[in-house]
Amino acid sequence: MTSAPKPGAGYAGLVEMRKCRVTKDYIGVYRSAEAGLEADPDLPWSTVCESHSYIVSHSTLANARAAASYPDWCEECSAKMNTKETP
């Protein structure tokens, strides 16, 4: 993926897509039900690491967006971030 897809560009439920500044991976924020992601009804928003397929669910859009900016919840991105933060 060379540039982030925009909502409505064939990604069902996509609200926004961000490129992590540290890992350079794309992270998507989705409406879980529209995207076909299984989620607790109390957690209608999902943040997805597009590179590694990790998903975390949230109760609010604000929380989902916050998780997109720092994907330490993705095991592989977390490892990349820890490597890059170490001098």
N, C-alpha and C positions, 0 to 999 in steps of 0.2 A: 504494500500500500504506500504510494508516494505522497498522497495528501489525504487529510482526514475527510471521510465522507460526511455529507451534510444530512440533517434530518430529512426523511422523505426520499432518500437516494437509494431505495431498495433495502434498507435496514429497518425492518418492522420495529416500531416502538422506540427508535432512536431519538433521543432528546438532544444530545451533543456528543461530539467525539473530540478528545484531546490527545495531544502527543506529550508524553511525560518528558520533561526537560532533562531528567537524570538518565533514564533508561532508554529513551527514544522510542518506546513502545506506545501504541495507540490504546487508549482507554475509552470505552463507550459508556454513556449513561442512558439507560433504557427504562421505559414503562414495562415492567415485567410481564404483565398479562398480554400486552400487544406484541411483545417480542417472542411470546411462546415459552417464556422461562417459568419453571415451576417456582412458586414463591408463596410464602405465607401471606394471606390477605392483609395482615397488619404491616407487611413489608413490601409495598407495591413498586418500589424502585430498585433497580439493579445496576451495579457498576461492574463492567466486564473488561478484563484484560484481553484484548483482541489477539495478542500474540501467543498467550499461554492458556487461554480459555478458563481462567479463574473467574469466579463470580462471587460477589458479596451483595446481599440484599439490605435495604434500608427502609425506614419508616417515612423519611422525608426526601424530597428532591434535593434540598440543601445538603443533607448528609451524603447523598449519592455523589453530588458534585464535589464535595470536599474529599471524598475517597478517591475520586478520579485524579485529583491533583497530586496525590502522594500514594501510589499503589503498593504500600507495604503489606497489604493483605494478600497480594499475589506472591506466592512463594519464590518464584523465579525472579520477579522484579525486585523483591526484597533483597535477594542475594546480590543482584546487580548493584542496587543502591548501596549496600554495605561495602561492596568491593570498591565502588567509586568514591565513597566517603572516607575510606581509609587512605592516609598518605603513603 
